[in-house]
Amino acid sequence: MSSEKPFILVSNDDGIYSNGIKALAEVAAEFGEVMIVAPDRQQSAVGHAVTIETPLRANATKVAGKFDGLAVNGTPADCVKLAHDQLLKGRKPDLVLSGVNHGSNAGINILYSGTVSAATEGTVLGYPSIAVSCTDYDESADLTGTMEAARRVIKFVLDNKPPKGVTFNVNAPSGDYKGIKWARMADSRYVEEYEARKDPFNRPYYWLTGKFELLDDSNDADIYLLNQGYAAVTPIQYDLTDYSLLKDIAEKEL
Ligand code: MN
């Protein structure tokens, strides 16, 4: 860490008024100066969506009564892009944090997660970035262990400049945890079960009630470790190329 205080941008997908973002801002403040730019409402599972057809506005607010915040009527990725391009007025964050999300972002959840996408957008823009989630969906979940996991990974990322293109995805159980381990993303999926209903005009509508299916129980996978009571940290990348397959098929003609 340099002698100058790091400047830390904090975002999330549960909205700027969630408990999780307050917890993460508290941890961030132990390391440096905090600025919060986050959605003005719940934006879970919007993935990496960006707003293109409506104007974005950023309204000043205070988070936990002490952190400067800007509430944006957009997605998590919008928040980080807008912060970088306009709202930080040319200041470059030393770190982008997203979370604490209320709910797991392990396994396939990574793909749907607005929390992870805010951090990934930070990575795309060239900043070291960390997404932090607690497996407990309850807004009043005990985030003590998740905050400690975040503290450790923030320290690691500030001390060891991570390679370009990598985002750190942190998940922890509520309450205390057994330990913190490096992990890979568990193979998993949702068995998409929509409930078909009828509205008062007898038109059908559908409600997503998908069940989570774990396809991978190896002991280095994030969900396995979380189920054992550990916090899990997965380095992820936005370059989705399958390099091993590309190497093999590059010799084949199209
Ligand atoms: Mn969320």
Residues whose N, C-alpha, C, O or C-beta is under 5 A from the ligand:
A	BS01	MN	D13 D14 S44 N101 H102
